[in-house]
């Protein structure tokens, strides 16, 4: 079996969850602050990304971080371009850890309009997909945000996601389609009902060889996305923590059968640069264990 076929099999069938290690420019200082590293630790963006790569490397090289419980890891492009333990990051994840490497490809969010934030244009997407494929990347991730339950807005988000998703499929990668519903959306349940309808319509229009994953906010109605979980074109439906605490995110996730976690902040909760290796490993072991348990329903 090729690496891709092995990775697809793992993504489809193994228990576990996806680690989201893809904070980019805007969210990096906050992520580092929670990790106990303040902004006086760097003087420019390059130094900041070197500091965050050290944090991600510490997570990835922890003996607790392995393919036994972790399906895949979502990387920022700068992380893919760097090395972990002397190996290119994606290669290290798959060959040393049996963790499927995934690349964040969006360029951030456009300004809010009609209750949503679409993705900014991605003029270099095709070149990035070629680069990702050559680096051994299995799939991609791209995020937009729904802040209001507006039918036209939700439709625009889903249309954009699947249009780009089809291009990613054509490049031989599996896109993670992420139309996040803001957890502070005033009518979150209504937004999620609109979202589900739009997603199912798009899924039903895919060709049999166009495989996608979905990354969705934990819904107000338990098992709302069960039809998507069971869809022939869907490799996996994963949940984002979206600002919920790990405890709240795990509780919601455990009530949504077949969904698994793809947590970022909730995974790193409690980790600190100042911890000894033993403390760090014990903390991340407990985090991974609790997220795995919530993902196994």
Secondary structure as UniProt FT lines:
FT   HELIX           3..13
FT   STRAND          17..21
FT   HELIX           25..34
FT   TURN            35..36
FT   HELIX           39..41
FT   HELIX           45..61
FT   TURN            63..64
FT   TURN            67..69
FT   STRAND          70..75
FT   HELIX           77..80
FT   STRAND          83..84
FT   TURN            85..86
FT   STRAND          87..88
FT   HELIX           89..91
FT   HELIX           92..96
FT   STRAND          100..104
FT   TURN            114..115
FT   STRAND          116..117
FT   TURN            123..124
FT   HELIX           125..134
FT   TURN            135..136
FT   STRAND          139..146
FT   HELIX           151..170
FT   TURN            171..172
FT   STRAND          174..181
FT   TURN            183..184
FT   TURN            186..187
FT   HELIX           188..203
FT   TURN            204..205
FT   TURN            208..209
FT   STRAND          212..217
FT   TURN            222..225
FT   HELIX           226..229
FT   TURN            232..233
FT   STRAND          234..240
FT   TURN            242..243
FT   HELIX           246..254
FT   TURN            257..258
FT   STRAND          260..263
FT   HELIX           265..268
FT   TURN            269..270
FT   TURN            273..274
FT   HELIX           277..295
//
